[in-house]
Amino acid sequence: MNAWLQLVICLFWSLPAVSQSGGGQLAWPDPPERARIRHIVTISSPTFVESRSGFFGKISSFLFGDEVAPPWLVQPVGVAVTSKNLILVTDPGAKGVHILNLAEKNYKFLASTKFGSFDSPVGVACAPDGSVFISDSRMGVIVKLDDDFDGVSIIKEHLQRPTGLCVAGERLYVADALQHKILCYTLDGSFIAEYGGRGSDVGQFNYPISIAHGDSFYVVDALNYRVQMLDPFFRNGGSFGSQGNAIGRFSSPKSVAVDSDGDIYVTDALLDDFQIFSRAGELLLAVGRKGEKDGEFLSPGGIAIDKSDQIYIVDTLNKRLQIFQYMK
């Protein structure tokens, strides 16, 4: 074996792909309190979820250019999990959507549909029937995909800068940051209503960027530095959070999700953590700090929680995805 090939093999084996905590070693809160959140895995390379070829096939491709490597996370923003447990990560930096199948070790990248190429895909939401909605903030549209990720329809009506998406019942809810409103559509894309407007009162927003549904609708009201808890008409409810760099406050809230117990999770890009609140808006726990190790973040963005209470967090500037488990 020549020296060049030996060097390539050494470099290949040294590539960081994934780190994984075991035995509950990385968990929150600290002992002696009972652990509630455990770190499961950090995915920092497509090699962890791609099994198209064996090791020597990859080396051959690297040396002789037999295949083009798929893109990886450039500026990941949003995340969702389909009914088939596929993980979708929107990436405006790569102008597409990453599709990860952890069970089958498969990875794909979606850059376009029959409606054209993505420009700035940010929001993503999944419906129970397997359909997927992707918001493109720069193009001002939402693309609906079927469960094979083929384009079905496109929504343009009433949109300016759609960001966060949420499917609740037979409705699609859209946070439009530029209009400071929440818009509601049927799952077929027909416009139903819009709520809100710019302001700081209940049901008003200052750049809403993320929305989730549990017992209420939860909206990240970014420049009001709060999360609003609102009824189905976005008129009545409460809120929690205020501007600040202390735990329980927000410096740059980005995304919201709800676990099976109704607790509310909020990522903060400047605090480099995610905080967990009760249904009453009381702080329960803060997880993370600035850094590059497991359980640390550099500008965390999108968050999603699946039916088994696994927590998926886009670690934007670290260009990776971290997965945690809520332990009841």
N, C-alpha and C positions, 0 to 999 in steps of 0.2 A: 504494500500500500504506500503510495507516494506521500510526501510530507504535506502537500496541500490538502489532500483528502483527509488525512489525519487531523489537520487543523480544523477543517470544516466540521468534522464529526464532533470534535471537542467543543467547538462553539455551539453546535446544535444542542448537545446535551446540557450545555450551561444556560440555555435560554430560559428565563423565568416565564412559566406559563400559569401556574396556579399555586397558591399556598392554602393550606387547610388546617384549621384548628381541630384538635381532637380531645376527647375526654372532658369536655366542658371547661377547658383551661382558660379560654378567653370568653368571659361572660360578665354580665352586668345585672345588678349592682355587685360591688365587691363583697366578699365574705365579711362577717358571718350572715349577712342577709341572703335570702334564697334567690338564686339566679333566675332572672326573668327573660333576659335576652342573651343568646349565645351566637357567637360568630361561627358560621359553617364553612364558607369558602370565599376566596377572592379569585376572580377570573380576570387575568390581565393579558391573555394572549389567545388567539383563535386555536392554537394547538391543543388547548384543553377540550375544545368541543368539536374538533374536526378529525375524522378518521377516514378520510377519502383514500389515503394511501399509507403504507407502512413507513417505517423510518427510512429505509434505503430508497424508497420511492420519493420521499421528500428531499433527501440529499441529491438524488438524481435531478429532480426538478430544479433545485437550487443551483446546481452546477451547470445544467444544460438547458434550462429554460423551457422544460416541457409543459409547464402550466404556469399561469399567472396567479400569484398569491392573492387571496381575497383581501379587501381592505379591512382594517381593524378600527377600533374606536379612535376617533380624532377629537371630537367635541361632543361626547354623549350628553344627552339632556333628559329624555323621557324614558320611562320603562313601563311595561305592562306584561301580564301573563295570560295566555289564551286558555281556553277550556281544555286544550290538549297539552297543557303545561309547556308550551313554547314561550320563550322569553323574547320580547321585542324591545329593542333599544333604539330610540331615534337619535340621529346624529347629524345636525346641520353642518358640522365641519366636514363630514364625509359625503354630505348630500344624499343620505339614504337611511335605511332601517336595517339593523343587524337582527338576525333571527337565530336564536340559540336553542338547540334541542339537547339538553344535558343527558337525558336518558339514552338517546341513540348516538351521542357524540357527533352531532351534526351541526354545521354552521353555514348559513347563507347570508347574502347581502342583497337587499332590494334597493335598487337605485331609481327605478322608474316603473310606471304602469302604462296602460294604453292611453292614459290621459297626459302622459309626458313624464319628464324627469322631476324628481324632487329637488327643491332648492334649499329650503330651510325647514325640514321636518322636526317638530318639537314635541307635540302632544300625541299620545296614543291611548286608545281605549279599546276594550274587547267586549263584544256582546256574547250572551250565552249560546247563540247559534253558531259561533265560530267566526263571525264577521269581525273585521278590524277597522277602526277609524284612525286616520293619521292626519293631523293638522300641519299645514305648511304656513308658517307665520309670514314669511316674506311674500308668498304668492297669494295669501289671503283665501285659502281654500281648505276643504277637508275632503280627503279621498277615502272612500269606502272600499275595502277589499273583502273577498270571500275567504273561506278557510284554506284555500290554496294560494292565497295572496295575489290573486288576479283582481284587477280593478273592476269594480261593479258600478260605481257612480261617483259623482263629484258634487260637493256642496259649495256654492258660492254666495248664495243669497244672504244679504244682511251682514256678511262678514267683512272685517277689516284686518285685524291681526289676531286670529284664533291661536290660542296657546293650549291650556289645559282642557282635557276632555274627560267625560264621565258618562257611562251608560247606566241608567237606573230605570228598571222596568222596560217599557217599550219606547223610551225616550233617550235622546242624545243631548247632553248638556255641554255647552262650550263656554269657556272663559275667554272673552275677547278683551285683551289688555288695552288696546288703543281706544275702544269705545267705553271702557269701564263698565261692562255689562256682562250678564250671563244670558246666553241665547239657548233656546230649546227647539229641537227638531224631532220629527219621527225618525225611526231607524232607516226609513227610506229616503230621508233627506228633505222632507217637507217642513217648512218653517212653521212654528207654532206661536212662539212668544219670545219677548225679551224682557229682562228684568235689570233694575239698577240704574246706574248713571254715576257720574263722578261726584264724590262727596265722602263724608266720614260718618254719616248717620247709619242706622241699621238698614241693611239692604242696599247701601251705596258702596262704591268701590273706588279705589285709587290704584289702578293697574292690577286687576285680578289675574292670576297666572296659573292657578291650579284649582281643581275641584274634585271632591270625592263624595260618596254617599254612604251613609250608615243609617242611624236613627234620624239624622238630619242631613242637610247638605252642608259640606264644609268647604269654604272658599279661602284660599290664600290671597288675602287682600294686601299685596306686597308693600306698597308705599304708605299704607296705613299701619303697617307693621303688626298685623293681627290675623287671626283666623276667625272668620265669621261662621256661626252655626245657625242655619236658616231653615225655614219651613219650605214646602214645595213651591211656594209662590215667591220665595226670597224676600219676604216682607217683615217677618217677625223672627226673633231669635236673640242670641247673645253672641259674645265674642270673647276671645282670650288673647293675651299677648300685648306688648307695647314695645316701642323702640328702645334698644339697649343691647349691651354686650354681656349681660349676666344671664345665667340659667333662668328659664321661664320667660325671657324676653326674646325678641327677634332683631337681628341685624340685617339679614337678607333672606327672608323665608322664601323657599322655592317650591316645595311640593308637599302634598298632604295625602294620607291614606288612613284606612280604618281597619283594625283587626277584628277577629270574631267576637271579642268581648266588648266591642264598641269603643275601645281606646283609640286615640287620635295621634298619629305620628306626623311630625313636621320636620323636614330637612331645612338647614340653614347654611347657606353658602359661605358666609363670613365667620360664623361660629364654628364651622367645620364639624357639625354634629347632627344628630337627629334627636328631637325631644318628644317624649310621650306624655299625653295629657288624658285625663279622665273625660267622660262625657260632660262633666260639669266644668271643664276647662282648667282643672287643677293639675299642676305639674306632678308627674309620677316618676319620671326618670329621664336623664340625659345620657346619650351614648356617643362616644367618639371625641376626638380632638384633632388638631392639625397634625398631619404627618403622612407617611407613606407605608406604614406597617398595617397589618390586619387590624380592623377596628378604628383606623385613623382615616382622615379624609382631607382632600384638597378641593374645596368647593363642591360639596355633594349637591346633586340636583334631584332628578326624579326618584320617586319611591312608589313601590307597589307591594301589596300583600296578597298572597294567594289563599286558597281555601284551606290550606293546612297551616296557615299562619307563618309561612316563610316570608321573609322581608327582603325585598330586592332594592338596592340603592345604587344609583349611578354616581360614581365617584369621578366627577367630571375632569378635573385637572390632573388626576392620577390616571386617567384614561382606562378605567376598569369598572367592573361590576362587583359589588360585595353582597353576599347573601347571609342573612341572619335568621335565627329561629326564635319566635316568641314561645316561651315555655309557661304553660298555665300552672 
